[in-house]
Amino acid sequence: MESIEARRDYQKSLNTTRRIISRRGHGPKNSGLFASIAAQNSEVGILAEAKRVSRSVDPGEVRTFLRQCSLRANSGIPILEAVAITTKETLNPALSRVFGKVQKDLADGQTLSVAFSRHPEVFPDLLIRYTTAGEESGCIERVWTWFADQQQLWEIRESSFRYVMIVGIIASLTVMGLLLFVLPQFSEIFSGMRVELPFPTMVMLQLSSWVVQGWYAVVPAVFYGPIFLWRKRHNRLFMAIRRSALDGLPWLKSVVRKSGFARLARILVLLLESGIPVASAVEMAASSSGNPTIERSAVTLRRKVASGMRLSMAMEAAGILPSKAVAERIYLAEDEGLLLPVLEEIARDFDREGNETFELFRRLIEPVVIIIMGCVIGGIVLSVFMPMTGLVNCAE
C-alpha cells in the first residue's frame, strides 16, 4: 500500500508542475515566466533521465541482481545488506546509480517497495507488488526468485517470436518490392495488349498503383512498424492493448486467467504461511497477480472474506476462478484443512498447462506465418501470369 501512496505523491507533484506550466501569462510577468520555464525544464529533465536509464538497464541485469540478492539472503545475510553488497558488485553504472538511490531511500526509513516505486523505468509494477508481498511475509528472497523465474520464462517466449517477426518483415519487404518494381513493368505491358485482364490481375495492378503513389508512407510502416511494436512491448499502453486483444481470444483468455490465478495462489500461500490474516492476504495476493481482472477484484475479495464468507465462495463471487472445478477443490480443501497444499498444487497445474499451451502456439504460428506469406507472394505471381495464359490461348 505504501508503494501506491508513493505513486500518488509523485503524481500529485507532477500535476502541480503541470499546473504551474499552464499558468503562463498569469501573475507577475517575469516571475511567472521564469517559474514556468523552470518547472517545464524540470519535468523534461526527469523524463529524459528516466528514458536514458531505461535504455541503459537491461531487464536481464535486474533479474540477475535479484537472484544474487536472494542467494545472499538465503545464506543468512540480511536482505538490506545483501542489496548493498550486490550494488557494489554491479558493473552497469546506470543500474548502480539506481540502486544507490534505493539504498539512500532505505537509509531514510523507506521500504524496498516504496524505493522501487520511485524508479518505474527500471522496476516494473509486478516486481513492486511482489516486493510488497515479500516484505509483508518476511520472505522477500522467495518472491524475488519467483519474479526472476517468471521474467526469464517470458524472455524465452518473446525470443521465440523474433524469428516470426524477422520472417514477416522479409516477406513483407518482398511483397513491397513486387508491388513497387515488378507489377508496374507488367502494367505497361498489359496496357499495350488488347486482352481483358482477369479480376485478380486488375486488383493487384490497382494495389500496386496505390503503393507506388504512397511508397514514402507504406514502406517505412511495413519495415519499422513491427520493430516499433517490439521495442514498445513493455510500455503500459501497449501492454493494456495486448491484454485486451488476448481477452478477445477465448482459448488464450483462459490461459492468461489461469496464469494470473497461479500467481495469486503462490503469493497467497506465502502470506498465509507467514500468519497474515486471510482477508489482508487475499487482497495483497490479488493485487500482485499481474492480471487486470483479478487486480480489480482485490478490494471485493477482502470485503467478502472479512464479512465471514468462505475463500472459495468469495473467489467465485468475484469471478476470478477459471472454472467451477477449481472452486470445488478449494471448497473441499477448506473443509479438510488442506488449503495451502491444494493452492500450491493448483498453481503448479496451471503453470504447466500454460507452458504446454504456449509451446503448442509457438509450434503452430511459425508454419502458419510462412504459409500465409507464401500464399500472398504466390497470388501476386499468379495474377501476373494469368493474362499471359489468356494471350497464349488467343494466339492458338
C-alpha positions as CSV (number, residue, x, y, z in Angstrom):
1,M,0.0,0.0,0.0
2,E,2.9,2.3,0.6
3,S,4.1,1.9,-3.0
4,I,0.6,3.1,-4.1
5,E,0.8,6.1,-1.8
6,A,4.3,6.9,-3.1
7,R,3.0,6.8,-6.7
8,R,0.1,9.1,-5.7
9,D,2.5,11.6,-4.1
10,Y,4.6,11.5,-7.3
11,Q,1.6,12.1,-9.4
12,K,0.4,15.0,-7.3
13,S,3.8,16.6,-7.6
14,L,3.8,16.1,-11.3
15,N,0.3,17.5,-11.6
16,T,1.4,20.6,-9.6
17,T,4.3,21.1,-12.0
18,R,1.9,20.9,-15.0
19,R,-0.4,23.4,-13.4
20,I,2.5,25.8,-12.9
21,I,3.3,25.4,-16.6
22,S,-0.3,26.1,-17.6
23,R,-0.3,29.4,-15.7
24,R,1.9,31.2,-18.2
25,G,0.8,34.8,-18.5
26,H,-0.8,34.9,-15.0
27,G,0.6,36.9,-12.1
28,P,3.8,38.9,-12.3
29,K,5.0,38.6,-15.9
30,N,8.7,37.8,-15.3
31,S,8.3,35.6,-12.2
32,G,5.6,33.6,-13.8
33,L,7.5,33.1,-17.0
34,F,10.7,32.0,-15.2
35,A,8.7,29.7,-12.9
36,S,7.0,28.1,-15.9
37,I,10.3,27.6,-17.7
38,A,11.9,26.1,-14.7
39,A,9.1,23.8,-14.0
40,Q,8.9,22.7,-17.6
41,N,12.7,22.1,-17.7
42,S,12.5,20.1,-14.5
43,E,9.8,17.8,-15.9
44,V,11.6,17.4,-19.2
45,G,14.8,16.6,-17.4
46,I,13.1,14.0,-15.2
47,L,11.5,12.3,-18.2
48,A,14.8,12.4,-20.2
49,E,16.7,10.9,-17.3
50,A,14.1,8.1,-17.0
51,K,14.4,7.3,-20.7
52,R,18.1,7.3,-20.5
53,V,18.2,4.9,-17.6
54,S,15.6,2.7,-19.1
55,R,17.8,2.3,-22.3
56,S,20.9,1.7,-20.2
57,V,19.5,-1.0,-17.9
58,D,18.6,-4.4,-19.4
59,P,15.8,-6.4,-17.7
60,G,18.2,-9.3,-17.5
61,E,20.5,-7.3,-15.3
62,V,17.7,-6.5,-12.9
63,R,16.8,-10.2,-12.9
64,T,20.5,-11.2,-12.1
65,F,20.6,-8.6,-9.4
66,L,17.5,-10.0,-7.7
67,R,18.9,-13.6,-7.9
68,Q,22.2,-12.6,-6.3
69,C,20.4,-10.8,-3.5
70,S,18.1,-13.8,-3.0
71,L,21.1,-16.2,-2.8
72,R,22.9,-14.0,-0.3
73,A,19.7,-13.7,1.8
74,N,19.2,-17.5,1.7
75,S,22.8,-17.9,3.0
76,G,21.9,-15.8,6.1
77,I,22.8,-12.3,5.1
78,P,20.1,-9.7,5.9
79,I,18.3,-8.6,2.7
80,L,19.3,-4.9,3.1
81,E,22.9,-5.9,3.5
82,A,22.6,-8.2,0.5
83,V,21.3,-5.3,-1.6
84,A,24.2,-3.2,-0.5
85,I,26.8,-5.9,-1.4
86,T,25.3,-6.7,-4.7
87,T,25.1,-3.0,-5.6
88,K,28.9,-2.7,-5.1
89,E,29.4,-5.6,-7.5
90,T,27.1,-4.2,-10.2
91,L,29.1,-3.4,-13.4
92,N,26.4,-1.3,-15.1
93,P,26.9,2.3,-13.9
94,A,23.2,3.3,-14.6
95,L,21.9,0.3,-12.6
96,S,24.4,1.0,-9.8
97,R,23.2,4.6,-9.5
98,V,19.6,3.5,-9.3
99,F,20.4,1.1,-6.5
100,G,22.5,3.7,-4.8
101,K,19.3,5.9,-4.7
102,V,17.4,2.9,-3.4
103,Q,19.9,2.4,-0.6
104,K,19.6,6.1,0.3
105,D,15.8,5.7,0.5
106,L,16.3,2.7,2.7
107,A,18.6,4.7,5.0
108,D,15.9,7.3,5.2
109,G,13.5,4.7,6.6
110,Q,11.6,3.8,3.4
111,T,10.7,0.3,2.5
112,L,12.1,-1.6,-0.6
113,S,8.7,-1.4,-2.4
114,V,8.5,2.3,-2.0
115,A,12.1,2.8,-3.0
116,F,11.5,0.7,-6.1
117,S,8.3,2.5,-7.0
118,R,10.4,5.7,-7.4
119,H,12.2,4.2,-10.4
120,P,9.4,2.8,-12.6
121,E,11.7,2.9,-15.6
122,V,13.8,0.1,-14.1
123,F,11.4,-1.8,-11.8
124,P,8.1,-2.9,-13.3
125,D,4.8,-2.8,-11.4
126,L,4.7,-6.5,-10.9
127,L,8.1,-6.5,-9.2
128,I,7.0,-3.7,-6.8
129,R,3.8,-5.7,-5.9
130,Y,5.9,-8.8,-5.4
131,T,8.3,-6.9,-3.2
132,T,5.4,-5.6,-1.1
133,A,4.1,-9.1,-0.6
134,G,7.6,-10.3,0.3
135,E,8.0,-7.5,2.9
136,E,4.7,-8.4,4.5
137,S,5.5,-12.1,4.6
138,G,9.2,-11.7,5.5
139,C,10.2,-13.9,2.6
140,I,11.3,-11.3,0.1
141,E,14.0,-13.6,-1.3
142,R,11.4,-16.2,-2.4
143,V,9.2,-13.7,-4.2
144,W,12.3,-12.2,-6.0
145,T,13.2,-15.7,-7.1
146,W,9.7,-16.3,-8.4
147,F,9.8,-13.0,-10.2
148,A,13.2,-13.7,-11.8
149,D,12.0,-17.1,-12.9
150,Q,8.8,-15.7,-14.5
151,Q,10.7,-13.0,-16.3
152,Q,13.2,-15.4,-17.7
153,L,10.4,-17.6,-18.9
154,W,8.7,-14.6,-20.6
155,E,12.0,-13.6,-22.3
156,I,12.4,-17.1,-23.6
157,R,8.9,-16.9,-25.0
158,E,9.5,-13.5,-26.5
159,S,12.7,-14.6,-28.2
160,S,10.8,-17.4,-30.0
161,F,8.7,-14.8,-31.7
162,R,11.7,-12.9,-33.1
163,Y,12.1,-15.5,-35.8
164,V,8.4,-15.0,-36.7
165,M,8.9,-11.2,-36.8
166,I,12.0,-11.4,-39.0
167,V,10.3,-13.8,-41.4
168,G,7.3,-11.5,-41.6
169,I,9.4,-8.4,-42.2
170,I,11.4,-10.1,-45.0
171,A,8.2,-11.4,-46.6
172,S,6.5,-8.0,-46.3
173,L,9.5,-6.3,-48.0
174,T,9.4,-8.9,-50.7
175,V,5.8,-8.1,-51.4
176,M,6.5,-4.4,-51.4
177,G,9.3,-5.0,-53.9
178,L,7.0,-6.8,-56.2
179,L,4.3,-4.1,-55.9
180,L,6.8,-1.2,-56.4
181,F,9.1,-2.5,-59.1
182,V,7.7,-5.7,-60.8
183,L,4.0,-5.0,-61.2
184,P,4.4,-1.5,-62.7
185,Q,6.5,-3.1,-65.5
186,F,3.8,-5.6,-66.3
187,S,1.2,-2.9,-66.1
188,E,2.9,-1.1,-69.0
189,I,3.0,-4.4,-70.9
190,F,-0.7,-5.2,-70.3
191,S,-1.7,-1.7,-71.3
192,G,-0.5,-2.4,-74.9
193,M,-2.4,-5.7,-75.1
194,R,-5.9,-6.0,-76.3
195,V,-6.7,-8.6,-73.8
196,E,-9.3,-8.4,-71.0
197,L,-7.5,-8.7,-67.7
198,P,-8.7,-11.1,-65.1
199,F,-10.1,-9.7,-61.9
200,P,-7.2,-10.7,-59.6
201,T,-4.8,-9.0,-62.0
202,M,-6.8,-5.8,-62.0
203,V,-6.8,-5.8,-58.2
204,M,-3.1,-6.3,-58.0
205,L,-2.3,-3.6,-60.5
206,Q,-4.6,-1.2,-58.7
207,L,-2.9,-2.1,-55.4
208,S,0.5,-1.6,-57.0
209,S,-0.6,1.8,-58.2
210,W,-1.6,2.9,-54.7
211,V,1.7,1.6,-53.2
212,V,3.7,3.4,-55.8
213,Q,1.9,6.7,-55.1
214,G,2.3,6.4,-51.3
215,W,5.6,4.4,-51.1
216,Y,7.1,7.0,-48.7
217,A,4.5,6.1,-46.1
218,V,3.9,2.4,-46.8
219,V,7.5,1.1,-46.9
220,P,8.5,2.7,-43.5
221,A,5.3,1.5,-41.9
222,V,6.0,-2.1,-43.1
223,F,9.6,-2.1,-42.1
224,Y,9.6,0.0,-38.9
225,G,6.1,-0.9,-37.7
226,P,7.0,-4.4,-36.3
227,I,10.2,-3.1,-34.8
228,F,8.4,-0.2,-33.1
229,L,5.8,-2.5,-31.6
230,W,8.6,-4.9,-30.4
231,R,10.5,-2.1,-28.7
232,K,7.3,-0.8,-27.1
233,R,6.2,-4.3,-25.9
234,H,6.8,-3.3,-22.2
235,N,5.0,0.0,-22.5
236,R,2.0,0.2,-20.2
237,L,-0.4,1.3,-23.0
238,F,0.8,-1.4,-25.4
239,M,0.5,-4.0,-22.6
240,A,-3.1,-2.9,-21.9
241,I,-3.9,-3.2,-25.6
242,R,-2.2,-6.6,-25.8
243,R,-4.2,-7.8,-22.7
244,S,-7.4,-6.6,-24.3
245,A,-6.6,-8.5,-27.5
246,L,-5.8,-11.6,-25.6
247,D,-9.1,-11.3,-23.7
248,G,-10.8,-11.4,-27.1
249,L,-9.4,-14.8,-27.9
250,P,-11.3,-17.4,-25.9
251,W,-8.6,-20.1,-25.6
252,L,-5.8,-17.6,-24.8
253,K,-8.1,-15.8,-22.4
254,S,-8.4,-19.0,-20.3
255,V,-4.6,-19.5,-20.3
256,V,-4.0,-15.9,-19.2
257,R,-6.6,-16.1,-16.4
258,K,-5.1,-19.4,-15.2
259,S,-1.6,-17.9,-15.2
260,G,-2.8,-14.9,-13.1
261,F,-4.6,-17.2,-10.7
262,A,-1.5,-19.3,-10.3
263,R,0.5,-16.2,-9.2
264,L,-2.3,-15.3,-6.8
265,A,-2.3,-18.8,-5.3
266,R,1.5,-18.8,-4.8
267,I,1.6,-15.4,-3.1
268,L,-1.5,-16.2,-1.0
269,V,0.2,-19.4,0.3
270,L,3.3,-17.4,1.2
271,L,1.3,-14.8,3.0
272,L,-0.9,-17.3,4.9
273,E,2.2,-19.3,6.0
274,S,3.6,-16.0,7.5
275,G,0.5,-15.6,9.7
276,I,-1.1,-12.7,7.8
277,P,-5.0,-12.7,8.2
278,V,-6.8,-14.2,5.2
279,A,-8.7,-11.0,4.3
280,S,-5.5,-8.9,4.1
281,A,-3.6,-11.8,2.4
282,V,-6.1,-12.4,-0.4
283,E,-6.2,-8.6,-1.1
284,M,-2.5,-8.4,-1.4
285,A,-2.2,-11.6,-3.4
286,A,-4.9,-10.4,-5.9
287,S,-3.1,-7.0,-6.3
288,S,0.1,-8.9,-7.1
289,S,-1.4,-11.3,-9.7
290,G,-0.5,-9.2,-12.7
291,N,-3.9,-9.9,-14.2
292,P,-6.2,-6.8,-14.5
293,T,-9.4,-8.7,-13.8
294,I,-8.0,-10.3,-10.6
295,E,-6.4,-7.0,-9.5
296,R,-9.7,-5.1,-9.8
297,S,-11.4,-7.7,-7.5
298,A,-8.8,-7.3,-4.7
299,V,-11.0,-5.0,-2.6
300,T,-14.1,-7.0,-3.2
301,L,-12.3,-10.2,-2.1
302,R,-11.1,-8.6,1.1
303,R,-14.5,-7.2,1.9
304,K,-16.3,-10.5,1.3
305,V,-13.7,-12.6,3.3
306,A,-13.7,-10.1,6.1
307,S,-17.5,-10.4,6.3
308,G,-17.2,-14.1,7.0
309,M,-17.6,-15.6,3.5
310,R,-15.5,-18.6,2.7
311,L,-12.5,-18.0,0.5
312,S,-13.7,-20.3,-2.3
313,M,-17.2,-18.6,-2.3
314,A,-15.6,-15.1,-2.3
315,M,-13.4,-16.0,-5.3
316,E,-16.3,-17.5,-7.2
317,A,-18.5,-14.5,-6.4
318,A,-15.7,-12.1,-7.6
319,G,-15.4,-14.1,-10.9
320,I,-11.7,-14.8,-10.8
321,L,-11.8,-18.6,-10.7
322,P,-11.1,-20.2,-14.1
323,S,-13.8,-23.0,-13.6
324,K,-16.2,-24.4,-11.1
325,A,-14.0,-27.4,-10.6
326,V,-11.3,-25.1,-9.1
327,A,-13.9,-23.7,-6.8
328,E,-14.9,-27.2,-5.6
329,R,-11.3,-28.1,-5.0
330,I,-10.7,-25.0,-2.8
331,Y,-14.0,-25.6,-1.0
332,L,-13.1,-29.2,-0.1
333,A,-9.6,-28.1,0.9
334,E,-11.0,-25.6,3.3
335,D,-13.2,-28.3,4.9
336,E,-10.2,-30.7,5.2
337,G,-7.7,-28.1,6.4
338,L,-5.5,-28.6,3.3
339,L,-6.0,-25.2,1.7
340,L,-2.2,-24.3,1.4
341,P,-1.1,-27.6,-0.3
342,V,-4.1,-27.5,-2.6
343,L,-3.4,-23.9,-3.7
344,E,0.2,-24.9,-4.4
345,E,-1.0,-27.9,-6.5
346,I,-3.4,-25.7,-8.4
347,A,-0.6,-23.2,-9.2
348,R,1.7,-26.0,-10.5
349,D,-1.1,-27.4,-12.6
350,F,-1.9,-24.0,-14.2
351,D,1.7,-23.2,-14.8
352,R,2.3,-26.5,-16.6
353,E,-0.9,-26.0,-18.6
354,G,0.2,-22.5,-19.6
355,N,3.6,-23.7,-20.7
356,E,2.1,-26.5,-22.8
357,T,-0.3,-24.2,-24.5
358,F,2.4,-21.7,-25.3
359,E,4.6,-24.4,-26.7
360,L,1.8,-25.6,-29.0
361,F,1.1,-22.0,-30.0
362,R,4.8,-21.4,-30.8
363,R,5.0,-24.5,-33.0
364,L,1.9,-23.6,-34.9
365,I,2.5,-19.9,-35.5
366,E,5.8,-20.3,-37.4
367,P,4.4,-22.5,-40.3
368,V,1.2,-20.5,-40.3
369,V,3.1,-17.3,-41.0
370,I,5.2,-19.0,-43.7
371,I,2.1,-20.4,-45.4
372,I,0.3,-17.1,-45.3
373,M,3.2,-15.2,-46.8
374,G,3.7,-17.9,-49.4
375,C,0.1,-17.6,-50.4
376,V,0.4,-13.8,-50.7
377,I,3.5,-13.9,-52.9
378,G,2.2,-16.8,-54.9
379,G,-1.1,-15.0,-55.5
380,I,0.9,-11.9,-56.8
381,V,2.9,-14.1,-59.2
382,L,-0.2,-16.0,-60.3
383,S,-2.1,-12.8,-61.0
384,V,0.8,-11.6,-63.3
385,F,0.9,-14.8,-65.4
386,M,-2.9,-15.2,-65.7
387,P,-3.2,-12.6,-68.6
388,M,-0.3,-14.3,-70.4
389,T,-2.0,-17.7,-70.4
390,G,-5.1,-15.9,-71.9
391,L,-2.9,-14.3,-74.6
392,V,-1.4,-17.7,-75.5
393,N,-4.8,-19.3,-75.8
394,C,-6.0,-16.4,-78.1
395,A,-2.9,-16.9,-80.3
396,E,-3.6,-20.6,-80.6
